[in-house]
Amino acid sequence: MLNQLIIATEIAFAAALLAPVVHTAIWVLSPIWTQPVPATPVPDLGAELEPKELTAHIERVINQLVPSVAASIAESVVAFTDMKVPALRQECAAKGITWRNAHGKNAHLKKGEMVAALETL
């Protein structure tokens, strides 16, 4: 009971000390909070494109982007056959393939088996 009374007194004392600080902060910051946010101007987009021109423009942009994206993906993909056994084991574990004790106790999957299992996913 005494501990609860001491804790309540400490909380009340801390609140009494912080009340003027919080009140001052609110008084200082309230003009900033109530100011309207200026609207950003819409950039001039020029003349509106006809649907056929717009379609042609979109196709040009896509045709420019797709080969570069496909090339970057192809560069980032590593062939499983080029990977070492520890890396293959990590990939198998990440994909949920059981490589440890697959053929019985202490009979793990071999490199070729791991590659085949990973390529089937």
C-alpha distances in whole Angstrom, upper triangle without the diagonal:
4,5,5,6,9,10,11,12,14,16,17,18,20,21,23,25,26,27,30,31,31,33,35,36,36,39,41,41,41,45,45,43,46,49,51,52,56,58,60,63,65,67,71,72,76,78,77,78,80,78,81,80,77,77,80,77,74,76,77,74,73,76,75,72,72,74,72,69,71,72,68,67,70,69,66,67,67,70,68,71,71,67,66,65,61,61,63,60,57,59,59,56,55,57,56,59,59,61,59,61,63,66,64,62,63,65,64,66,68,69,71,69,66,68,70,66,65,68,68,65
4,5,5,6,9,10,11,12,14,15,16,18,20,21,23,24,26,29,30,30,32,34,35,35,38,40,40,41,44,45,43,45,49,51,52,56,58,60,63,65,68,71,72,76,78,77,79,81,79,82,81,77,78,80,78,75,77,78,74,74,77,76,72,73,75,72,69,71,72,69,68,71,70,66,67,68,70,69,72,71,68,67,66,62,62,63,61,58,60,60,57,56,58,57,60,60,62,61,62,64,67,66,63,64,66,65,67,69,70,72,70,67,69,71,68,66,69,69,66
4,5,5,6,9,10,11,12,14,15,16,18,20,21,23,24,27,28,28,30,32,33,33,36,38,38,39,42,42,41,43,46,49,49,53,55,57,61,62,65,68,69,73,75,74,76,78,76,79,78,74,75,77,75,72,74,75,71,70,73,72,69,69,71,69,66,68,69,65,64,67,66,63,63,64,67,65,68,67,64,63,62,58,58,60,57,54,56,57,53,52,55,54,57,57,59,57,59,61,64,62,60,61,63,62,63,66,66,69,67,64,66,67,64,63,66,66,63
4,5,5,6,9,10,11,12,14,15,16,18,20,21,22,26,26,26,28,31,31,31,34,36,36,36,40,40,38,41,44,46,47,51,53,55,58,60,63,66,67,71,73,72,73,75,74,77,76,72,73,75,72,70,72,73,69,68,72,71,67,68,70,68,64,66,68,64,63,66,65,62,63,63,66,65,68,67,64,63,62,58,58,60,57,54,56,56,53,52,54,53,56,56,58,57,59,61,64,62,60,61,63,62,63,66,66,68,66,63,65,67,63,62,65,65,61
4,5,5,6,9,10,11,12,14,15,16,18,20,21,24,25,25,27,29,30,31,33,35,35,36,40,40,38,41,44,46,47,51,53,55,59,61,63,67,68,72,74,73,75,77,76,78,77,74,75,77,74,71,74,75,71,71,74,73,69,70,72,70,67,69,70,67,65,69,68,64,65,66,69,68,71,70,67,66,65,61,61,63,60,57,59,60,56,55,57,56,60,60,62,61,62,64,67,66,64,64,67,65,67,69,69,72,70,67,68,70,67,65,68,68,65
4,5,5,6,9,10,10,12,14,15,17,18,20,23,24,24,26,28,29,30,32,34,34,35,39,39,38,40,43,46,47,50,53,54,58,60,63,66,67,71,73,73,74,76,75,78,77,73,74,76,73,71,73,74,70,70,73,72,68,69,71,68,66,68,69,65,64,67,66,63,64,65,68,66,70,69,65,65,64,60,60,61,59,56,58,59,55,54,56,56,59,59,61,60,62,64,67,65,63,63,66,64,66,68,68,71,69,66,67,69,66,64,67,67,64
4,5,5,6,9,10,11,12,14,15,16,18,21,22,22,24,26,26,27,30,31,32,33,36,36,35,37,40,43,44,47,49,51,55,57,59,63,64,68,70,69,71,73,72,74,73,70,70,72,70,67,70,70,67,66,69,68,64,65,67,65,62,64,65,62,61,64,63,59,61,61,64,63,66,65,62,61,61,57,56,58,56,53,54,55,52,50,53,52,56,56,58,57,59,61,64,62,61,61,63,61,63,65,65,67,66,62,64,66,63,61,64,64,60
4,5,5,6,9,10,11,12,14,15,16,20,21,20,22,25,25,26,28,30,30,31,35,35,33,36,39,41,42,46,48,50,54,56,58,62,63,67,69,68,70,72,71,74,73,69,70,72,70,67,69,70,67,66,69,68,65,66,68,66,63,65,66,63,62,65,64,61,62,63,66,65,68,67,64,64,63,59,58,60,58,55,56,57,54,52,54,54,57,58,60,59,61,63,66,65,63,63,65,63,65,67,67,69,67,64,66,67,64,62,65,65,62
4,5,5,6,9,10,10,12,14,15,18,19,20,21,24,25,25,27,29,30,31,34,35,34,36,39,42,43,47,49,51,55,57,59,63,64,68,70,70,71,74,73,76,75,71,72,74,71,69,71,72,68,68,71,70,67,68,70,67,65,67,68,64,64,67,66,63,64,65,68,67,70,69,66,66,65,61,61,62,60,57,59,60,56,55,57,57,60,61,62,61,64,65,69,67,66,66,68,66,67,70,69,72,70,67,68,70,67,65,68,68,64
4,5,5,6,9,10,11,12,14,17,17,18,20,22,23,24,26,28,28,29,33,33,32,35,38,40,41,45,47,49,53,55,57,61,62,66,68,68,69,72,71,74,72,69,70,72,69,66,69,70,66,66,69,67,64,65,67,64,62,64,65,61,61,64,63,60,61,62,65,64,67,66,63,63,62,58,58,60,58,54,56,57,54,52,55,55,58,58,60,59,61,63,66,65,63,63,65,63,65,67,66,69,68,64,66,68,65,62,65,66,62
4,5,5,6,9,10,10,12,15,16,15,18,20,20,21,24,25,26,27,30,30,29,31,35,37,38,42,44,46,50,52,54,58,59,63,65,64,66,68,68,70,69,66,66,69,66,63,66,67,63,63,66,65,61,62,65,62,59,62,63,59,58,62,61,58,59,60,63,62,66,65,61,61,61,57,56,58,56,53,54,55,52,50,53,53,56,57,58,58,60,62,65,64,62,62,64,62,63,65,65,67,66,62,64,66,63,60,63,63,60
4,5,5,6,9,10,10,14,15,15,16,19,20,20,22,24,25,26,29,30,29,31,34,37,38,42,44,46,50,52,55,58,60,63,66,65,67,69,69,72,70,67,68,70,67,65,68,68,65,64,68,67,63,64,67,64,62,64,65,62,61,64,64,60,62,63,66,65,69,68,65,65,64,61,60,61,60,56,57,59,55,53,56,56,59,60,62,61,64,65,69,68,66,66,68,66,67,69,68,71,69,66,67,69,66,64,66,66,63
4,5,5,6,9,10,12,14,14,16,18,19,20,22,24,25,26,29,30,29,31,34,37,39,42,45,47,50,53,55,59,61,64,67,66,68,71,70,73,71,68,69,71,68,66,69,69,65,65,69,67,64,65,67,65,62,65,66,62,62,65,64,61,63,64,67,66,69,68,65,65,65,61,60,62,60,57,58,60,56,55,57,57,61,61,63,62,65,66,70,69,67,67,69,67,68,70,69,72,70,67,68,70,67,65,67,68,64
4,5,5,6,9,11,11,12,14,16,17,18,20,22,22,24,27,27,27,29,32,35,36,39,42,44,47,50,52,56,57,61,63,63,65,67,67,69,68,64,66,68,65,62,65,66,62,62,65,63,60,62,64,61,58,61,62,58,58,61,60,57,59,60,63,63,66,65,62,62,61,58,57,59,57,54,55,56,53,51,54,54,58,58,60,59,62,63,67,66,64,64,66,64,65,67,66,68,67,63,65,67,64,61,64,65,61
4,5,5,6,9,10,10,12,14,15,16,18,20,20,21,25,25,24,26,29,32,33,37,40,42,45,48,50,54,55,59,61,61,63,65,65,67,66,63,64,66,63,61,64,64,61,61,64,63,59,61,63,60,58,61,62,58,58,61,60,57,59,60,63,63,66,65,62,62,62,59,57,59,58,54,55,57,54,52,54,54,58,59,61,60,63,64,68,67,65,65,67,65,65,67,67,69,68,64,65,67,64,62,64,64,61
4,6,5,8,10,10,11,13,15,16,17,19,21,22,25,26,25,27,30,33,35,38,41,43,47,49,52,55,57,61,63,63,65,67,67,70,69,65,66,69,66,63,66,67,63,63,67,65,62,64,66,63,61,64,65,61,61,64,63,60,62,64,67,66,70,68,66,66,66,62,61,63,61,58,59,60,57,55,58,58,62,62,64,64,66,68,71,71,69,69,71,68,69,71,70,72,71,68,69,70,68,65,68,68,64
4,6,7,8,10,11,12,14,15,17,18,20,21,24,25,25,27,30,33,34,37,40,42,46,48,51,54,56,60,62,62,64,67,67,69,68,64,66,68,65,63,65,66,62,62,65,64,61,62,65,62,59,62,63,60,59,63,62,59,61,62,65,65,68,67,64,64,64,61,59,62,60,57,58,59,56,54,57,57,61,62,63,63,66,67,71,70,68,68,70,67,68,70,69,71,70,66,67,69,67,64,67,67,64
4,6,5,6,9,10,11,12,14,15,16,18,21,22,21,24,26,29,30,34,37,39,42,45,47,51,53,56,59,58,60,63,63,65,64,61,62,64,61,59,62,62,58,59,62,60,57,59,61,58,56,59,60,56,56,60,59,55,58,59,62,62,65,64,61,62,62,58,57,59,57,54,55,57,54,51,54,55,58,59,61,61,63,65,68,68,66,66,67,65,65,67,66,68,67,64,65,67,64,61,64,64,61
4,5,5,6,9,10,11,12,14,15,16,20,20,20,22,25,28,29,33,36,38,41,44,47,50,52,55,58,58,60,63,62,65,64,60,62,64,61,59,62,62,59,59,62,61,58,60,62,59,57,60,61,58,58,61,60,57,59,61,64,64,68,66,63,64,64,60,59,61,60,56,57,59,56,53,56,56,60,61,63,63,66,67,70,70,69,68,70,67,68,69,68,71,69,66,66,68,66,63,65,66,62
4,6,5,6,9,10,10,12,14,15,18,19,19,21,24,27,29,32,35,37,41,44,46,50,52,55,58,58,60,63,63,66,64,61,62,64,61,59,63,63,59,60,63,61,58,60,63,60,58,61,62,58,59,62,61,58,61,62,66,66,69,68,65,66,66,62,61,63,62,58,59,61,58,56,58,59,62,64,65,65,68,69,73,73,71,71,72,69,70,72,70,72,71,68,68,70,68,65,67,68,64
4,5,5,6,9,10,11,12,14,17,17,18,20,22,26,27,30,33,35,39,41,44,47,49,53,55,55,58,60,60,63,61,58,60,62,58,57,60,60,56,57,60,58,55,57,60,57,55,58,59,55,55,59,58,55,57,59,62,62,66,64,62,62,62,59,57,60,59,55,56,58,55,53,55,56,59,61,62,62,65,66,70,70,68,68,69,67,67,68,67,69,68,65,65,67,65,62,64,65,61
4,5,5,6,9,10,10,12,15,16,15,17,20,23,25,28,31,33,36,39,42,45,47,50,53,53,55,58,58,60,59,55,57,59,56,54,57,57,54,54,58,56,53,55,57,55,53,56,57,53,53,57,56,53,55,57,61,61,64,63,60,61,61,58,56,58,57,53,54,56,53,51,53,54,57,59,60,61,64,65,68,68,67,66,68,65,65,67,65,68,67,63,63,65,63,60,62,63,59
4,5,5,6,9,10,10,14,15,15,16,19,22,24,27,31,33,36,39,42,45,47,51,53,53,55,58,58,61,60,56,58,60,57,55,58,59,55,56,59,58,55,57,59,57,55,58,59,56,56,59,59,56,58,60,63,64,67,66,63,64,64,61,59,61,60,57,57,59,56,54,56,57,60,62,64,64,67,68,72,71,70,70,71,68,68,70,69,71,70,66,66,68,66,63,65,65,62
4,5,5,6,8,10,12,14,14,16,18,22,23,26,30,32,35,38,41,44,46,50,52,52,55,58,58,61,59,56,58,60,56,55,58,58,55,56,59,57,54,57,59,56,54,58,58,55,56,59,58,56,58,60,63,64,67,66,63,64,65,61,59,62,61,57,58,60,57,54,57,58,61,63,65,65,68,69,73,73,71,71,72,69,69,71,69,71,70,67,67,69,66,63,65,66,62
4,5,5,6,8,11,11,12,14,16,20,21,24,27,29,33,35,38,41,43,47,50,50,52,55,55,58,56,53,54,56,53,51,55,55,51,52,55,53,51,53,55,52,50,54,55,51,52,55,54,52,54,56,60,60,63,62,60,60,61,58,56,58,57,54,54,56,54,51,53,54,58,60,61,62,65,66,69,69,68,67,69,66,66,67,65,68,67,63,63,65,63,60,62,62,59
4,5,5,6,9,10,9,12,14,17,19,22,25,28,31,34,37,40,42,45,48,48,50,53,53,56,54,51,53,55,52,50,54,54,50,51,54,53,50,52,55,52,50,54,55,52,52,55,55,52,54,57,60,60,64,63,60,61,62,59,57,59,58,54,54,56,54,51,53,54,58,60,61,62,65,66,70,70,69,68,69,66,66,68,66,68,67,63,63,65,63,60,61,62,58
4,6,6,8,10,10,12,14,17,20,22,26,28,32,35,37,41,43,46,49,49,51,54,54,57,56,53,55,57,53,52,55,56,52,53,56,55,52,55,57,55,53,56,57,54,54,58,57,55,57,60,63,64,67,66,63,65,65,62,60,62,61,58,58,60,58,55,57,58,62,63,65,66,69,69,73,73,72,72,73,70,70,71,69,71,70,67,67,69,66,63,65,65,62
4,6,7,8,10,11,13,17,18,21,24,26,30,33,35,39,41,44,47,47,50,53,53,56,54,51,53,55,52,50,54,54,50,51,55,53,50,53,55,52,51,54,55,52,53,56,55,53,56,58,61,62,65,64,62,63,64,60,58,60,60,56,56,59,57,54,56,57,61,63,64,65,68,69,72,73,72,71,72,69,68,70,68,70,69,65,65,67,65,62,63,64,61
4,6,5,6,9,10,14,15,18,21,23,27,30,32,36,38,41,44,44,46,49,50,53,51,48,50,51,48,47,50,50,47,48,51,49,47,49,52,49,47,51,52,49,49,53,52,50,52,55,58,59,62,61,59,60,61,58,55,57,57,53,53,56,54,50,52,54,57,59,61,62,65,66,69,70,69,68,69,66,65,67,65,67,66,62,62,64,62,59,60,61,57
4,5,5,6,9,12,14,17,20,23,26,29,32,35,38,41,43,43,46,49,49,52,50,47,49,51,48,47,50,50,47,48,52,50,48,50,53,50,48,52,53,50,50,54,54,51,54,56,60,60,64,62,60,62,63,60,57,59,59,55,55,57,55,52,54,55,59,61,62,63,67,67,71,71,70,70,70,67,67,68,66,68,67,64,63,65,63,60,61,62,58
4,5,5,6,10,12,15,18,21,24,27,30,33,36,38,41,41,44,47,48,51,49,46,48,50,47,46,49,49,46,47,51,49,47,50,52,50,48,52,53,50,51,54,54,52,54,57,60,61,65,63,61,63,64,61,58,60,60,57,56,59,57,53,55,57,60,63,64,65,69,69,73,73,73,72,72,69,69,70,68,69,69,65,65,66,64,61,62,63,59
4,6,6,9,10,13,16,18,22,25,27,31,33,36,39,39,42,45,45,48,46,43,45,47,44,43,46,46,43,44,47,46,44,46,49,46,45,48,49,46,47,51,50,48,51,53,57,58,61,60,58,59,60,58,55,57,57,53,53,55,53,50,52,54,57,59,61,62,65,66,69,70,69,69,69,66,65,66,64,66,65,62,61,63,61,58,59,60,56
4,6,8,10,13,16,18,22,25,27,31,33,36,39,38,41,44,44,47,45,42,44,46,43,42,45,45,42,43,47,45,43,45,48,45,44,47,48,45,46,50,49,47,49,52,55,56,60,59,57,58,59,56,54,55,55,52,51,54,52,48,50,52,55,57,59,60,64,64,67,68,68,67,67,64,63,65,63,64,64,60,60,61,59,56,57,58,54
4,6,9,12,15,18,21,24,27,30,32,35,38,38,40,43,43,47,45,42,44,46,43,42,46,46,43,44,48,46,44,46,49,47,45,49,50,48,48,52,52,49,52,55,58,59,62,61,59,61,62,59,57,58,58,55,54,56,54,51,52,54,58,60,62,63,66,66,70,71,70,70,70,67,66,68,66,67,66,63,62,64,61,58,59,60,56
4,6,9,12,15,18,21,24,27,30,32,35,35,38,41,41,45,43,40,42,44,41,40,44,44,41,42,46,44,42,45,48,45,44,47,49,46,47,51,50,48,51,54,57,58,62,61,59,61,62,59,57,58,58,55,54,56,55,51,53,55,58,61,62,64,67,67,71,72,71,70,71,67,67,68,66,67,66,63,62,64,61,58,59,60,56
4,6,9,12,15,18,21,24,26,29,32,32,35,37,38,41,39,36,39,41,38,37,41,41,38,39,43,42,40,42,45,43,42,45,47,44,45,49,49,47,49,52,56,57,60,59,58,60,61,59,56,57,58,54,53,55,54,50,51,54,57,60,61,63,66,66,70,71,71,70,70,67,65,67,64,65,65,61,61,62,60,57,57,58,54
4,6,9,12,15,18,21,24,27,29,29,32,35,35,38,36,34,36,38,35,34,37,38,34,36,39,38,36,39,42,40,38,42,43,41,41,45,45,43,46,49,52,54,57,56,55,57,58,56,53,54,55,51,50,52,51,48,49,51,54,57,59,60,64,63,67,68,68,67,67,64,63,64,61,62,62,58,57,59,57,54,54,55,51
4,6,9,12,15,18,21,24,26,27,30,33,33,36,34,32,34,36,33,32,36,36,33,35,38,37,35,38,41,39,38,41,43,40,41,45,45,44,46,49,53,54,58,56,55,58,59,57,54,55,56,52,51,54,53,49,50,53,56,59,60,62,65,65,69,70,70,69,69,65,64,65,62,63,63,59,58,60,58,55,55,56,52
4,6,9,12,15,17,20,23,23,26,29,30,33,31,28,31,33,30,29,33,33,30,32,35,34,33,35,38,36,35,39,40,38,39,43,43,42,44,48,51,53,56,55,54,56,58,56,53,54,55,51,50,53,52,48,49,51,54,57,59,61,64,64,67,69,69,68,68,64,63,63,61,62,61,58,57,58,56,53,53,54,50
4,6,9,12,15,18,21,21,24,27,28,30,28,26,28,30,27,26,30,30,27,29,32,31,29,32,35,33,32,36,37,35,37,40,40,39,42,45,48,50,54,52,52,54,56,54,51,52,53,50,48,51,50,46,47,50,53,56,57,59,63,62,66,67,68,66,66,62,61,61,59,59,59,56,54,56,54,51,51,52,49
4,6,9,12,14,17,18,21,24,26,28,26,24,27,28,25,25,29,28,26,28,31,30,29,32,35,33,33,36,38,36,37,41,41,40,43,46,49,52,55,53,53,56,57,56,52,54,55,52,50,53,52,48,49,52,55,58,59,62,65,64,68,69,70,69,68,64,62,63,60,61,61,57,56,57,56,52,52,53,50
4,6,9,12,14,15,17,21,22,25,22,20,23,24,21,21,25,25,23,25,28,27,26,29,32,31,30,34,35,34,35,39,39,38,41,44,47,50,53,52,51,54,56,55,51,52,53,50,48,51,51,47,47,50,53,56,58,60,64,62,66,68,68,67,66,63,61,61,58,59,59,56,54,55,54,50,50,51,48
4,6,9,12,13,16,19,21,23,20,18,21,22,19,20,23,23,20,23,26,25,24,27,30,29,28,32,33,32,34,37,37,37,40,43,46,49,51,50,50,53,55,54,50,51,53,50,48,51,51,47,47,50,53,56,57,60,63,62,66,68,68,67,66,62,60,61,58,58,58,55,53,54,53,50,49,50,47
4,6,9,11,13,17,19,21,18,17,20,21,18,19,23,22,20,23,26,25,25,28,30,29,30,33,34,34,35,38,39,39,41,45,48,50,53,52,52,55,57,56,53,53,55,52,50,53,53,49,50,53,55,59,60,62,66,64,68,70,71,69,68,65,62,62,59,59,60,57,55,56,55,52,51,52,49
4,7,8,10,13,15,17,15,13,16,17,14,15,19,18,17,20,22,22,22,25,28,27,27,30,32,31,33,36,36,37,39,43,45,48,51,50,50,53,55,54,51,51,53,51,48,51,51,48,47,51,53,56,58,60,64,62,66,68,69,67,66,63,60,60,57,57,57,54,52,53,52,49,48,49,46
4,6,9,12,15,17,14,13,17,17,15,16,20,19,18,21,23,23,24,27,29,29,29,32,34,34,35,38,39,39,41,45,48,50,53,52,53,56,58,57,54,54,56,54,51,54,54,51,50,54,56,59,60,63,67,65,68,71,72,70,69,65,63,63,60,59,60,57,55,55,55,52,50,51,49
4,6,9,12,14,12,11,15,16,14,16,19,19,19,22,24,23,25,27,30,30,30,33,35,35,36,39,40,41,43,46,49,51,54,53,54,57,59,59,55,56,58,55,52,55,56,52,52,55,57,60,62,65,68,66,69,72,73,72,70,67,64,64,61,60,61,58,56,56,56,52,51,52,49
4,7,9,12,10,9,13,14,12,14,17,17,17,20,22,22,23,26,28,29,29,31,34,34,35,37,39,39,41,45,47,50,52,52,53,56,58,57,54,54,56,53,51,53,54,50,49,52,55,58,60,63,66,64,67,69,71,70,68,64,62,62,59,58,58,56,54,54,53,50,49,49,47
4,6,8,6,6,9,10,9,11,14,14,15,17,19,20,21,23,26,26,27,29,31,32,33,35,37,37,39,43,45,48,50,50,50,54,56,56,52,52,54,52,49,51,52,49,48,51,53,56,58,61,64,62,65,68,69,68,66,63,60,60,57,56,56,54,51,52,51,48,46,47,45
4,6,5,6,9,10,10,12,14,15,16,18,20,21,23,24,27,28,28,30,32,33,34,36,38,39,40,44,46,48,51,51,52,55,57,57,53,53,55,53,50,52,53,50,48,52,53,57,58,62,65,62,65,68,70,69,67,63,60,60,57,56,57,54,52,52,52,49,47,47,45
4,5,5,6,9,10,10,12,14,15,16,18,20,21,22,25,26,26,28,31,32,32,34,36,37,38,42,43,46,48,48,49,53,55,55,51,50,53,50,47,49,50,47,46,49,50,54,55,59,62,59,62,65,67,66,64,60,57,58,55,54,54,52,49,49,48,46,44,44,42
4,5,5,6,9,10,11,12,14,15,16,18,20,21,23,25,26,27,29,31,31,33,35,36,37,41,42,45,47,47,48,52,54,54,50,50,52,50,47,49,51,47,46,49,50,54,55,59,61,59,62,65,66,66,63,60,57,57,54,53,53,51,48,48,48,45,43,43,42
4,5,5,6,9,10,11,12,14,15,17,19,20,22,24,24,26,28,29,30,32,34,35,36,40,42,45,47,47,48,51,53,53,50,50,52,50,47,49,50,47,46,49,51,54,55,59,62,59,62,65,67,66,64,60,57,57,54,53,53,51,48,48,48,45,43,44,42
4,5,5,6,9,10,11,12,14,15,17,18,21,22,22,24,26,27,28,30,32,33,34,38,40,43,45,45,46,49,51,51,47,47,49,47,44,46,48,44,43,46,48,52,53,56,59,57,60,63,64,63,61,58,55,55,52,51,51,49,46,46,46,43,41,42,40
4,5,5,6,9,10,11,12,14,15,16,19,21,21,22,25,26,26,28,30,31,32,36,37,40,42,43,44,47,49,49,45,45,47,45,42,44,46,42,41,44,45,49,50,54,57,54,57,60,62,61,59,55,52,52,49,48,48,46,44,43,43,40,38,39,37
4,5,5,6,9,10,10,12,14,15,18,19,20,21,23,25,26,27,29,31,32,35,37,40,42,42,43,47,49,49,45,45,48,46,43,45,46,43,42,45,46,50,51,54,57,55,58,61,62,61,59,55,52,52,49,48,48,46,43,43,44,41,38,39,38
4,5,5,6,9,10,11,13,14,17,18,19,20,22,23,25,26,28,29,31,34,36,39,41,41,42,46,48,48,44,44,47,44,41,44,45,42,41,44,46,49,50,54,57,55,57,60,62,60,59,55,52,52,48,48,48,46,43,43,43,40,38,39,38
4,5,5,6,9,10,11,12,15,16,16,18,20,21,22,24,26,27,28,32,34,36,39,39,40,43,45,45,41,41,44,41,38,41,42,38,37,41,42,46,47,50,53,51,54,57,58,57,55,52,49,49,46,45,45,43,40,40,40,37,35,36,34
4,5,5,6,9,10,10,13,15,15,16,19,20,21,22,25,26,27,30,32,35,37,37,38,42,44,44,40,40,43,41,37,40,41,38,37,40,41,45,46,49,52,50,53,56,57,56,54,50,47,47,44,43,43,41,38,38,39,36,34,34,33
4,5,5,6,9,10,12,13,15,16,18,19,21,22,24,25,27,30,32,35,37,36,38,42,44,44,40,40,43,41,38,40,42,39,38,41,43,46,47,50,53,51,54,57,58,57,55,51,48,48,44,43,44,42,39,39,40,37,35,36,34
4,5,5,6,9,11,12,12,14,16,17,18,20,22,23,25,28,30,33,36,35,36,40,42,42,38,38,41,39,36,38,40,36,36,39,40,44,45,48,51,49,52,55,56,55,53,49,46,46,43,42,43,40,38,38,38,35,33,34,33
4,5,5,6,9,10,10,12,14,15,16,18,20,21,22,26,28,31,33,32,34,37,39,39,36,35,38,36,33,35,37,34,33,36,37,41,42,45,48,46,49,52,53,52,50,46,43,43,40,39,39,37,34,35,35,32,30,31,29
4,6,6,7,9,10,11,13,15,16,17,19,21,22,25,27,30,32,31,33,37,39,39,36,35,38,37,33,36,38,35,33,37,38,42,42,45,48,46,49,52,53,52,50,46,43,43,39,38,39,37,34,34,35,32,30,31,30
4,6,7,7,9,11,12,13,15,17,18,20,21,25,27,30,32,31,32,36,38,39,35,35,38,36,33,36,38,35,34,37,38,42,42,46,49,47,49,52,54,52,50,46,43,43,39,38,40,37,34,35,36,32,30,32,31
4,6,6,6,9,10,11,12,14,16,17,19,22,24,27,30,29,30,33,36,36,32,32,35,33,30,33,34,31,30,34,35,39,39,42,46,44,47,49,51,49,47,44,41,40,37,36,37,35,32,33,33,30,28,30,28
4,6,5,6,8,10,11,12,14,15,17,20,22,25,27,27,28,31,34,34,30,30,33,31,28,30,32,29,28,32,33,36,37,40,43,41,44,47,48,47,45,41,38,37,34,33,34,32,29,30,30,27,25,26,25
4,6,5,6,9,10,10,12,14,15,19,20,24,25,25,26,30,32,33,29,29,32,31,28,30,32,30,29,32,33,36,36,40,43,41,43,46,48,46,44,40,37,36,33,32,33,31,28,29,30,26,24,26,25
4,5,5,6,9,10,11,12,14,18,20,23,25,24,25,29,31,32,28,28,31,29,27,30,32,29,28,32,33,36,36,39,42,41,43,46,47,45,44,40,37,36,33,32,33,31,28,29,30,27,25,27,26
4,5,5,6,9,10,11,13,16,18,21,24,23,24,27,30,30,26,26,29,27,24,27,28,25,25,29,30,33,33,36,40,38,41,44,45,43,41,38,35,34,31,30,31,29,26,27,27,24,22,24,23
4,6,5,6,9,10,11,14,16,19,21,21,22,26,28,28,25,24,27,26,23,25,27,24,24,27,28,31,31,35,38,36,39,42,43,41,39,36,32,32,28,28,29,26,23,24,25,22,20,22,20
4,5,5,6,9,10,13,15,18,20,19,21,24,27,27,24,24,27,26,23,26,28,25,25,29,29,32,32,35,38,36,39,42,43,41,39,35,32,31,28,27,29,26,23,25,26,22,20,23,22
4,5,5,6,9,12,15,18,20,19,19,23,25,25,22,22,25,23,21,24,26,23,23,27,28,31,30,33,37,35,38,41,42,40,38,34,32,31,27,27,28,26,23,25,25,22,20,23,22
4,5,5,6,10,12,15,18,17,18,21,23,23,20,20,23,21,18,21,23,20,20,23,24,28,27,31,34,32,35,38,39,37,35,31,29,28,25,24,25,23,20,22,22,18,17,20,18
4,6,5,8,10,13,15,15,16,20,22,23,19,19,22,21,18,21,23,21,20,24,24,27,27,30,33,31,34,37,38,36,34,30,27,26,23,22,24,21,18,20,21,17,16,18,18
4,6,8,10,14,15,14,15,18,21,22,18,19,22,21,18,21,23,21,21,25,25,28,27,30,33,32,35,37,38,36,34,30,28,26,23,23,25,22,19,21,22,19,18,21,20
4,6,10,12,15,13,13,17,19,19,16,16,19,17,15,19,20,18,18,22,22,25,25,28,31,30,33,35,36,34,32,28,26,25,21,22,23,20,18,20,20,17,16,19,18
4,7,9,12,11,11,15,17,18,14,14,17,16,13,16,18,16,16,19,19,23,22,25,28,27,29,32,33,31,29,26,23,22,18,19,20,17,14,16,17,13,13,16,15
4,6,9,7,8,11,14,15,11,11,15,14,12,14,17,16,16,19,18,21,20,23,26,25,27,30,31,28,27,23,20,19,15,16,17,15,12,15,16,12,12,15,15
4,5,5,7,11,13,15,12,11,14,14,12,14,17,16,16,19,17,20,19,22,25,23,25,28,29,27,25,21,18,17,13,13,14,12,9,12,13,10,9,13,14
4,5,5,8,10,12,9,7,11,12,9,11,14,14,13,16,14,16,15,18,21,19,21,24,25,23,21,17,14,13,9,10,11,9,6,9,10,8,8,11,12
4,6,8,10,13,11,9,13,14,12,13,17,17,17,19,17,18,16,19,21,20,21,24,26,23,21,18,14,12,8,8,11,10,6,9,12,10,10,13,15
4,7,10,12,10,10,13,14,13,15,18,18,18,21,19,20,18,21,23,22,24,27,27,25,23,19,17,14,11,11,14,12,10,13,15,13,13,17,17
4,7,8,6,6,10,11,10,12,15,15,16,18,16,18,15,18,21,20,22,24,25,22,20,17,15,13,9,11,13,11,9,13,14,12,13,16,17
4,6,5,6,9,10,11,12,14,16,17,18,16,17,14,16,19,19,20,23,22,19,18,15,13,11,8,11,13,11,10,14,15,14,15,18,19
4,5,5,6,9,10,10,12,14,15,16,14,14,11,12,15,15,17,19,19,16,14,11,10,8,6,10,11,9,10,13,13,13,15,18,18
4,5,5,6,9,10,11,12,14,15,14,14,11,12,15,16,18,19,19,16,15,12,12,11,10,13,14,11,12,16,15,14,17,19,19
4,5,5,6,9,10,11,12,14,13,14,12,14,17,17,20,22,21,19,18,14,13,13,10,13,14,10,11,15,14,12,15,17,17
4,5,5,6,9,10,10,12,10,12,9,12,15,14,17,19,20,17,16,12,10,10,8,10,10,7,7,11,10,9,11,14,14
4,5,5,6,9,10,10,9,9,7,9,12,12,15,17,17,14,14,10,9,10,9,12,11,8,10,13,11,10,14,15,15
4,5,5,6,9,10,10,11,10,11,15,15,18,20,19,17,17,13,13,14,12,15,14,11,12,15,13,11,15,16,15
4,5,5,6,9,8,11,10,13,16,15,19,21,21,19,18,15,13,14,12,14,13,9,10,12,10,8,11,13,11
4,5,5,6,5,7,7,10,13,12,15,17,18,17,16,12,10,12,11,12,11,7,9,11,8,7,11,12,10
4,5,5,6,7,8,9,13,12,16,17,18,17,16,13,12,14,14,16,14,11,13,14,12,10,14,15,13
4,6,8,10,11,13,17,16,20,21,21,20,20,16,15,17,16,18,16,12,14,15,13,11,14,15,12
4,6,9,11,14,17,15,19,21,21,21,20,16,15,17,16,16,14,11,12,13,10,8,11,11,9
4,6,9,11,14,13,16,18,19,19,18,15,14,16,16,17,14,12,14,14,11,10,13,13,11
4,6,9,11,10,13,15,16,16,15,12,10,13,13,14,11,8,11,11,8,8,12,11,10
4,6,8,6,10,12,13,13,11,9,8,12,13,14,11,9,13,13,10,11,15,14,13
4,6,6,9,11,11,10,9,6,5,8,10,12,9,7,11,12,10,11,14,15,15
4,5,8,9,8,7,7,5,7,10,12,14,12,11,14,15,13,15,18,18,18
4,6,5,5,5,5,5,8,11,14,16,13,13,16,17,15,17,20,20,20
4,6,8,8,6,5,6,10,13,13,10,11,14,14,12,15,17,17,18
4,7,8,5,6,7,10,14,14,11,13,16,15,14,17,20,19,20
4,6,5,8,10,13,16,18,15,16,19,19,17,20,23,22,23
4,5,8,11,14,17,19,17,17,21,21,20,22,25,25,25
4,6,10,12,15,17,15,16,19,20,19,21,24,24,25
4,7,9,12,14,12,13,16,17,16,18,21,21,22
4,6,9,12,10,10,13,14,13,15,18,18,19
4,7,8,6,6,10,10,10,12,14,15,16
4,6,5,6,9,10,11,12,14,16,17
4,5,5,6,9,10,11,12,14,16
4,5,5,6,9,10,11,12,15
4,5,5,6,9,10,11,13
4,5,5,6,9,10,11
4,5,5,6,9,10
4,6,5,6,9
4,6,5,7
4,5,6
4,5
4
